[in-house]
Amino acid sequence: MQKYIKICTLFLCFTLLLPLCAFAIDVQLTSMKVTESGDDLLLSLKVEGAFNEKLEEAVLNGIPATFSFFIILDRKRTFWADEQIVELNVTHTLKYHNLKNHYIIKKSWQDNKPVIAESFDEAKKMMSEINGLNIVPLKKLKEGSRYKITAKAELDKVRLPIILNYIFFFASLWDFETEWHSYEFIY
């Protein structure tokens, strides 16, 4: 009898958890590039697969979406621990303006100045890309040294009023976090 109960319990767990796996989002950082611009080291990257159907529906219903990007620049050293040069956290926030039928994107690294996108595709592209983020002044880097930039992105947890958490219990399915992605270079 106990064996039967264990098997039924195990089957029930798999039955309940299997649909959640179907909602898993395959999100990843791609196209990471490091360039120089006069006096600064710049980073460009792209997040792919961030917008699923549920997240799009949430944005269209007025729930803002915020992507956080975590970026670390280390100087690689032989026989010593790597030296951390800089650690950055930048955000992109997307909000749909229902009355004007446009999308407002704010990027923390661009002083949160609102940028208007007329189409959802344009807004998703702006949210998913970082182009020319100033990482560090070049004078802080040593010539001939090896460096590694590591980055990851995540969708900030959707914060709903407490009563709505019971109704929209599936909101956690919108959350994603990419793996760390790194790029090494010699300055």
PEPEHU-V103351 format. One record per pair of residues at least 12 apart in sequence whose ideal C-beta (glycine too) atoms are under 10 Angstrom apart, sorted by the first residue. I is the first residue (numbers start at 1). J is the second residue. D is the distance in whole Angstrom. If there is no record, write none. Layout:
BEGIN
I&J&D + I&J&D
END
This chain:
BEGIN
20&170&9 + 20&172&9 + 20&173&7 + 22&173&10 + 23&52&8 + 23&53&10 + 23&54&8 + 23&170&8 + 23&172&10 + 23&173&5 + 23&174&9 + 24&52&10 + 24&173&9 + 24&176&9 + 25&49&6 + 25&50&7 + 25&51&9 + 25&52&5 + 25&54&9 + 25&55&8 + 25&155&9 + 25&173&8 + 25&174&8 + 25&175&8 + 25&176&5 + 25&177&9 + 25&178&10 + 26&48&9 + 26&49&5 + 26&52&10 + 26&176&9 + 26&178&10 + 27&47&6 + 27&48&7 + 27&49&5 + 27&50&5 + 27&51&9 + 27&52&9 + 27&67&10 + 27&128&10 + 27&152&10 + 27&153&7 + 27&154&9 + 27&155&8 + 27&176&4 + 27&177&8 + 27&178&5 + 27&179&9 + 28&46&9 + 28&47&7 + 28&48&6 + 28&49&6 + 28&50&9 + 28&152&10 + 28&153&9 + 28&176&10 + 28&178&5 + 28&179&7 + 28&181&7 + 29&45&6 + 29&46&7 + 29&47&6 + 29&48&8 + 29&69&9 + 29&128&10 + 29&130&10 + 29&151&6 + 29&152&7 + 29&153&6 + 29&178&5 + 29&179&8 + 29&180&9 + 29&181&4 + 29&182&10 + 29&183&10 + 30&45&7 + 30&46&5 + 30&47&8 + 30&48&5 + 30&49&9 + 30&128&10 + 30&178&10 + 30&181&8 + 31&44&7 + 31&45&6 + 31&46&4 + 31&47&10 + 31&48&9 + 31&129&8 + 31&130&10 + 32&44&7 + 32&45&4 + 32&46&8 + 32&71&10 + 32&130&9 + 32&149&7 + 32&150&10 + 32&151&7 + 32&181&6 + 32&182&8 + 32&183&5 + 33&45&7 + 33&46&10 + 33&131&9 + 33&132&10 + 33&149&10 + 33&183&8 + 34&73&9 + 34&135&8 + 34&147&8 + 34&149&6 + 34&183&6 + 34&184&9 + 34&185&6 + 34&187&9 + 35&132&8 + 36&138&6 + 36&141&10 + 36&187&9 + 37&132&7 + 37&134&8 + 37&138&9 + 38&137&10 + 38&138&8 + 39&134&9 + 39&137&6 + 39&138&6 + 39&139&7 + 40&132&9 + 40&133&10 + 40&134&5 + 40&135&7 + 40&136&7 + 40&137&6 + 40&138&6 + 40&139&10 + 40&140&10 + 41&73&8 + 41&85&9 + 41&86&9 + 41&133&10 + 41&134&8 + 41&135&5 + 41&136&5 + 41&137&8 + 41&138&6 + 41&140&9 + 41&141&7 + 41&147&9 + 41&149&9 + 41&185&9 + 41&187&8 + 42&130&10 + 42&131&9 + 42&132&5 + 42&133&6 + 42&134&6 + 42&135&7 + 42&136&10 + 43&69&9 + 43&71&7 + 43&73&9 + 43&88&9 + 43&90&10 + 43&130&7 + 43&131&9 + 43&132&8 + 43&133&5 + 43&134&8 + 43&135&5 + 43&136&10 + 43&149&6 + 43&151&7 + 43&183&8 + 44&129&8 + 44&130&6 + 44&131&5 + 44&132&6 + 44&133&7 + 45&69&8 + 45&71&9 + 45&128&9 + 45&129&7 + 45&130&5 + 45&131&9 + 45&133&8 + 45&149&9 + 45&151&6 + 45&153&8 + 45&181&8 + 45&183&9 + 46&125&9 + 46&128&6 + 46&129&5 + 46&130&8 + 46&131&9 + 46&153&10 + 47&67&7 + 47&69&8 + 47&92&9 + 47&124&10 + 47&127&8 + 47&128&4 + 47&129&8 + 47&130&9 + 47&151&10 + 47&152&10 + 47&153&5 + 47&154&10 + 47&155&9 + 47&176&9 + 47&178&7 + 47&181&10 + 48&128&7 + 48&178&9 + 49&128&9 + 49&176&8 + 49&178&9 + 50&65&9 + 50&67&7 + 50&124&8 + 50&127&7 + 50&128&6 + 50&153&7 + 50&154&10 + 50&155&7 + 50&176&6 + 50&178&9 + 51&65&8 + 51&94&9 + 51&120&9 + 51&121&10 + 51&123&10 + 51&124&5 + 51&127&8 + 51&128&8 + 51&155&10 + 51&174&10 + 51&176&10 + 52&173&8 + 52&174&7 + 52&176&8 + 54&158&10 + 54&168&10 + 54&170&7 + 54&171&8 + 54&173&6 + 54&174&5 + 55&94&10 + 55&124&10 + 55&155&7 + 55&158&9 + 55&171&10 + 55&173&9 + 55&174&5 + 55&175&9 + 55&176&9 + 56&96&10 + 56&120&7 + 56&124&8 + 56&174&10 + 57&174&9 + 58&96&10 + 58&158&7 + 58&160&10 + 58&168&9 + 58&171&8 + 58&174&6 + 59&94&6 + 59&95&8 + 59&96&5 + 59&103&8 + 59&120&8 + 59&123&8 + 59&124&9 + 59&127&9 + 59&174&10 + 60&96&6 + 60&98&9 + 60&103&10 + 60&120&8 + 61&96&8 + 61&98&9 + 62&95&8 + 62&96&6 + 62&97&9 + 62&98&6 + 63&94&10 + 63&95&9 + 63&96&9 + 63&158&6 + 63&159&9 + 63&160&8 + 63&164&10 + 63&168&9 + 63&171&9 + 63&174&9 + 64&93&6 + 64&94&6 + 64&95&4 + 64&96&8 + 64&104&9 + 64&106&9 + 64&156&9 + 64&158&9 + 64&159&9 + 65&92&9 + 65&93&7 + 65&94&5 + 65&95&8 + 65&96&9 + 65&105&10 + 65&123&10 + 65&124&10 + 65&127&7 + 65&155&6 + 65&156&8 + 65&158&8 + 65&174&8 + 66&91&5 + 66&92&7 + 66&93&5 + 66&94&8 + 66&95&9 + 66&106&9 + 66&108&10 + 66&127&9 + 66&154&9 + 66&155&7 + 66&156&4 + 66&157&9 + 66&158&9 + 66&159&10 + 67&90&9 + 67&91&7 + 67&92&5 + 67&93&8 + 67&94&8 + 67&107&10 + 67&127&6 + 67&128&8 + 67&130&10 + 67&153&6 + 67&154&7 + 67&155&6 + 67&156&7 + 67&176&9 + 68&89&6 + 68&90&8 + 68&91&5 + 68&92&8 + 68&93&10 + 68&108&9 + 68&152&9 + 68&153&7 + 68&154&5 + 68&155&8 + 68&156&6 + 68&177&9 + 69&88&8 + 69&89&7 + 69&90&5 + 69&91&7 + 69&92&8 + 69&107&10 + 69&108&9 + 69&109&9 + 69&130&6 + 69&133&8 + 69&151&6 + 69&152&8 + 69&153&5 + 69&154&8 + 69&178&9 + 70&87&8 + 70&88&7 + 70&89&6 + 70&90&9 + 70&150&8 + 70&151&7 + 70&152&5 + 70&153&8 + 70&154&8 + 70&177&10 + 70&178&10 + 70&180&9 + 71&86&8 + 71&87&7 + 71&88&4 + 71&89&8 + 71&90&7 + 71&109&10 + 71&130&9 + 71&133&7 + 71&135&7 + 71&149&7 + 71&150&7 + 71&151&5 + 71&152&8 + 71&153&10 + 72&84&6 + 72&85&9 + 72&86&7 + 72&87&5 + 72&88&8 + 72&89&10 + 72&135&10 + 72&148&8 + 72&149&7 + 72&150&5 + 72&151&7 + 72&152&9 + 72&180&9 + 72&182&9 + 73&85&4 + 73&86&5 + 73&87&8 + 73&88&8 + 73&135&6 + 73&136&6 + 73&140&9 + 73&141&9 + 73&147&6 + 73&148&8 + 73&149&5 + 73&150&8 + 73&151&10 + 74&86&9 + 74&87&9 + 74&146&9 + 74&147&7 + 74&148&5 + 74&149&8 + 74&150&7 + 74&182&9 + 74&184&10 + 75&140&10 + 75&141&8 + 75&142&7 + 75&145&5 + 75&146&7 + 75&147&6 + 75&148&8 + 75&187&9 + 76&145&7 + 76&146&4 + 76&147&7 + 76&148&6 + 76&184&7 + 76&185&10 + 76&186&9 + 77&145&8 + 77&146&8 + 78&146&9 + 82&146&9 + 82&147&9 + 82&148&7 + 83&142&10 + 83&145&9 + 83&147&10 + 85&135&8 + 85&136&6 + 85&140&6 + 85&141&7 + 85&142&10 + 85&145&10 + 85&147&7 + 85&148&10 + 85&149&10 + 86&135&6 + 86&136&5 + 86&137&10 + 86&140&8 + 86&149&9 + 87&150&10 + 88&108&10 + 88&109&8 + 88&133&8 + 88&134&9 + 88&135&7 + 88&136&9 + 88&149&10 + 88&151&9 + 89&108&8 + 89&109&10 + 90&107&7 + 90&108&5 + 90&109&4 + 90&110&9 + 90&130&7 + 90&133&7 + 90&151&10 + 90&153&10 + 91&106&8 + 91&107&7 + 91&108&5 + 91&109&8 + 91&112&9 + 91&156&8 + 92&105&6 + 92&106&7 + 92&107&5 + 92&108&8 + 92&109&9 + 92&110&9 + 92&126&8 + 92&127&5 + 92&128&8 + 92&129&9 + 92&130&8 + 92&153&9 + 93&105&7 + 93&106&5 + 93&107&8 + 93&108&8 + 93&112&8 + 93&114&10 + 93&127&8 + 93&156&9 + 94&106&8 + 94&117&9 + 94&120&9 + 94&123&6 + 94&124&8 + 94&126&8 + 94&127&5 + 94&128&10 + 95&114&9 + 95&123&9 + 96&117&10 + 96&120&8 + 96&123&8 + 97&114&10 + 97&116&8 + 100&116&9 + 100&118&10 + 101&118&8 + 102&116&5 + 102&117&7 + 102&118&6 + 102&119&9 + 102&120&10 + 102&122&10 + 102&123&8 + 103&115&9 + 103&116&7 + 103&117&4 + 103&118&8 + 103&119&8 + 103&120&7 + 103&121&10 + 103&122&8 + 103&123&4 + 103&124&9 + 103&126&8 + 103&127&9 + 104&116&6 + 104&117&8 + 104&123&8 + 105&117&6 + 105&122&9 + 105&123&6 + 105&124&10 + 105&125&10 + 105&126&5 + 105&127&6 + 107&126&8 + 107&127&9 + 107&130&8 + 107&133&9 + 109&130&8 + 109&132&9 + 109&133&6 + 109&134&8 + 110&132&10 + 110&133&9 + 127&155&10 + 128&153&9 + 130&151&9 + 130&153&9 + 133&151&10 + 135&147&10 + 135&149&7 + 136&149&10 + 138&187&8 + 141&187&5 + 142&187&7 + 143&186&9 + 143&187&6 + 144&186&7 + 144&187&7 + 145&185&10 + 145&186&7 + 145&187&6 + 146&184&6 + 146&185&7 + 146&186&5 + 146&187&8 + 147&183&9 + 147&184&7 + 147&185&6 + 147&186&7 + 147&187&6 + 148&182&5 + 148&183&7 + 148&184&5 + 148&185&8 + 149&181&9 + 149&182&7 + 149&183&5 + 149&184&8 + 149&185&8 + 150&180&5 + 150&181&7 + 150&182&4 + 150&183&8 + 150&184&10 + 151&178&8 + 151&180&7 + 151&181&6 + 151&182&8 + 151&183&8 + 152&177&7 + 152&178&5 + 152&179&7 + 152&180&5 + 152&181&7 + 152&182&10 + 153&176&8 + 153&177&8 + 153&178&5 + 153&179&10 + 153&181&9 + 154&175&8 + 154&176&6 + 154&177&4 + 154&178&7 + 155&174&6 + 155&175&6 + 155&176&5 + 155&177&8 + 155&178&10 + 156&174&10 + 156&175&8 + 157&171&8 + 157&172&8 + 157&174&9 + 157&175&6 + 158&171&5 + 158&172&8 + 158&173&10 + 158&174&6 + 158&175&7 + 159&171&9
END
